[in-house]
Amino acid sequence: MAKVVFTPNIQRHVACPATEADGESVGEVLAAVFRGNARVRGYVLDDQGGLRKHMTIFVDGRLVRDRTRLSDPVDATSTIYVFQALSGG
């Protein structure tokens, strides 16, 4: 199972402890996580199921390329990090 880790700045807004889930793509793994935690789905994804503008996902240290369908592949040993991208200055 892939491991999914949400950064502490996201956890301040919605309960989302690190967890593990099955799937062959980022989208499949996140869908499994969201089935158990629907509230975090709305925080991470937009109403069309794509990654929100100020969210970033890394899989095994690599930035996810497909922000719309989340089709980037994962395997059972992958770690998916979900970040809230900070901006401003």
Backbone bond lengths (Angstrom), bond angles and torsions (degrees), N, CA, C in turn:
res aa  C-N    CA-C-N  psi(-1)  N-CA   C-N-CA  omega(-1)  CA-C   N-CA-C  phi
1 M - - - 1.455 - - 1.523 109.63 -
2 A 1.317 115.76 141.14 1.460 120.77 176.30 1.529 109.26 -75.72
3 K 1.302 115.48 146.11 1.463 121.49 177.79 1.526 108.22 -95.83
4 V 1.325 116.86 136.56 1.470 122.56 178.50 1.524 107.97 -118.78
5 V 1.330 115.52 124.87 1.456 121.85 -178.17 1.529 108.75 -121.86
6 F 1.316 116.27 126.91 1.464 122.47 175.75 1.523 107.65 -103.28
7 T 1.320 116.79 134.11 1.459 120.38 -177.01 1.532 111.08 -68.86
8 P 1.342 116.34 157.13 1.469 120.26 -178.16 1.533 113.83 -57.37
9 N 1.336 118.65 -32.63 1.467 118.19 -179.36 1.525 111.66 -66.49
10 I 1.318 118.88 -27.64 1.469 121.37 174.00 1.520 109.53 -75.70
11 Q 1.334 116.42 -40.18 1.459 120.70 -177.66 1.526 112.65 -65.26
12 R 1.324 117.34 -18.79 1.474 119.58 175.19 1.520 111.59 -68.39
13 H 1.334 116.99 -23.78 1.461 121.87 -175.75 1.528 113.30 -102.19
14 V 1.318 116.42 -29.46 1.463 120.33 -177.65 1.535 108.09 -150.95
15 A 1.311 116.20 139.07 1.466 120.43 179.45 1.525 109.64 -68.89
16 C 1.324 115.95 119.48 1.464 120.43 -179.76 1.521 110.13 -154.78
17 P 1.311 116.60 74.78 1.469 119.71 179.58 1.528 110.72 -66.24
18 A 1.308 116.09 159.58 1.462 120.77 175.17 1.526 108.59 -57.55
19 T 1.323 115.46 143.45 1.453 120.52 -177.55 1.518 109.74 -150.82
20 E 1.304 117.01 175.00 1.455 122.58 176.33 1.515 109.02 -125.18
21 A 1.354 115.89 147.21 1.457 120.60 179.86 1.524 109.47 -154.89
22 D 1.321 115.23 154.83 1.463 121.88 177.28 1.507 111.22 -86.13
23 G 1.328 115.93 153.02 1.450 122.42 174.73 1.512 109.98 159.55
24 E 1.323 115.63 157.92 1.463 121.23 179.84 1.515 112.68 -101.60
25 S 1.328 117.69 -8.71 1.466 122.45 177.91 1.524 108.55 -136.43
26 V 1.318 115.03 164.95 1.465 119.72 176.74 1.528 109.86 -56.23
27 G 1.329 116.90 -44.78 1.461 121.22 -179.47 1.516 113.26 -60.14
28 E 1.330 116.94 -42.15 1.465 120.52 179.79 1.523 111.38 -66.31
29 V 1.319 116.31 -42.61 1.463 119.50 179.32 1.520 110.34 -64.77
30 L 1.338 116.80 -46.53 1.466 119.31 179.92 1.524 111.52 -63.85
31 A 1.336 117.75 -38.11 1.469 120.12 177.57 1.525 110.64 -58.65
32 A 1.327 116.65 -40.28 1.471 120.30 177.94 1.521 110.75 -65.29
33 V 1.335 117.08 -40.94 1.470 120.84 177.83 1.525 109.89 -64.13
34 F 1.329 116.68 -43.82 1.466 120.70 -176.71 1.522 112.63 -68.71
35 R 1.322 117.94 -25.92 1.473 119.63 175.56 1.525 110.18 -61.29
36 G 1.312 116.34 -32.07 1.460 120.61 178.55 1.515 113.56 -92.76
37 N 1.329 117.20 -8.29 1.468 121.64 -177.24 1.528 108.98 -152.83
38 A 1.314 116.55 75.24 1.470 121.93 -174.74 1.530 113.00 -62.88
39 R 1.305 117.28 -29.41 1.467 120.01 -177.11 1.530 112.24 -63.87
40 V 1.321 116.87 -37.93 1.461 119.55 -178.90 1.530 111.50 -70.36
41 R 1.334 117.37 -25.76 1.470 120.38 178.20 1.523 110.84 -56.95
42 G 1.311 117.38 -48.24 1.456 121.92 -179.90 1.518 113.73 -65.06
43 Y 1.299 116.13 -22.05 1.459 120.18 178.38 1.527 111.18 -82.40
44 V 1.335 116.98 -33.28 1.461 121.81 -175.71 1.529 111.98 -92.63
45 L 1.337 117.17 -40.46 1.460 121.25 -174.69 1.519 111.46 -109.12
46 D 1.338 115.70 152.17 1.462 120.46 175.72 1.528 109.44 -82.60
47 D 1.330 116.93 -177.23 1.461 120.81 -175.82 1.527 113.19 -70.45
48 Q 1.324 118.25 -10.70 1.464 121.66 177.15 1.533 111.79 -103.18
49 G 1.325 117.34 5.22 1.450 121.87 176.28 1.516 115.16 87.63
50 G 1.327 117.22 5.31 1.454 121.07 176.68 1.515 110.90 -91.16
51 L 1.305 115.43 164.70 1.457 121.06 179.78 1.527 109.74 -67.85
52 R 1.316 117.12 131.17 1.466 120.66 178.44 1.527 110.62 -60.59
53 K 1.312 115.76 154.29 1.458 123.18 -174.38 1.530 112.81 -53.65
54 H 1.308 117.83 -41.57 1.457 121.16 -175.11 1.529 113.11 -100.51
55 M 1.333 116.21 25.34 1.457 121.45 174.85 1.524 108.44 -114.00
56 T 1.312 116.48 148.65 1.459 122.83 178.74 1.520 108.26 -137.54
57 I 1.325 115.61 141.97 1.463 120.73 178.37 1.524 108.93 -127.10
58 F 1.326 115.33 135.89 1.454 122.86 173.42 1.523 108.35 -118.79
59 V 1.325 116.19 138.89 1.461 121.84 174.34 1.517 106.79 -117.74
60 D 1.299 115.52 117.55 1.468 121.31 -179.77 1.530 111.50 50.68
61 G 1.331 115.54 41.47 1.453 121.18 176.32 1.516 115.56 83.96
62 R 1.322 118.01 1.14 1.470 121.55 179.69 1.522 110.77 -112.52
63 L 1.328 115.50 134.99 1.461 121.99 179.71 1.523 110.39 -63.77
64 V 1.318 116.83 134.29 1.464 121.79 177.14 1.526 108.79 -66.35
65 R 1.320 115.98 132.39 1.471 121.13 -178.47 1.537 111.99 -87.82
66 D 1.317 116.83 -40.46 1.466 121.16 -175.75 1.528 109.78 -92.68
67 R 1.313 116.27 95.01 1.466 122.12 -178.86 1.523 112.17 -81.94
68 T 1.330 117.73 -13.51 1.461 121.51 -176.94 1.521 112.48 -91.10
69 R 1.327 117.11 -53.61 1.468 121.17 -177.94 1.521 112.92 -99.62
70 L 1.336 116.49 -13.27 1.468 122.43 -178.63 1.522 111.14 55.56
71 S 1.341 115.07 46.53 1.457 121.19 -174.96 1.529 113.92 -89.61
72 D 1.323 118.09 0.93 1.466 120.33 179.30 1.526 108.91 -56.02
73 P 1.350 117.24 135.42 1.472 119.92 -176.39 1.524 113.13 -74.26
74 V 1.317 114.52 150.08 1.461 122.65 172.86 1.527 107.71 -134.72
75 D 1.311 116.14 162.08 1.456 119.16 173.11 1.525 108.79 -128.48
76 A 1.299 115.83 -178.31 1.466 120.68 -173.09 1.524 113.22 -64.35
77 T 1.328 117.41 -19.60 1.464 120.23 -179.51 1.528 112.97 -102.64
78 S 1.330 117.62 5.11 1.469 121.35 -178.27 1.518 111.77 -71.98
79 T 1.328 114.17 151.89 1.461 121.31 170.59 1.520 107.03 -119.92
80 I 1.318 115.32 126.71 1.461 123.10 -179.71 1.525 107.39 -107.23
81 Y 1.333 115.72 120.77 1.466 121.14 177.80 1.521 108.60 -105.80
82 V 1.320 116.61 126.74 1.463 122.56 178.91 1.526 107.60 -108.65
83 F 1.331 115.65 119.84 1.479 122.96 -176.61 1.511 109.74 -116.66
84 Q 1.300 115.55 150.25 1.455 121.13 165.95 1.522 104.80 -97.12
85 A 1.336 115.66 113.91 1.462 120.46 -178.81 1.519 108.53 -71.72
86 L 1.308 116.47 130.27 1.450 122.01 -179.09 1.511 109.22 -99.19
87 S 1.308 116.75 141.93 1.456 120.67 178.98 1.529 108.54 -138.53
88 G 1.275 114.19 171.05 1.462 118.93 179.16 1.529 109.93 121.08
89 G 1.277 115.31 -174.83 1.446 115.56 -179.80 1.502 111.68 -176.01
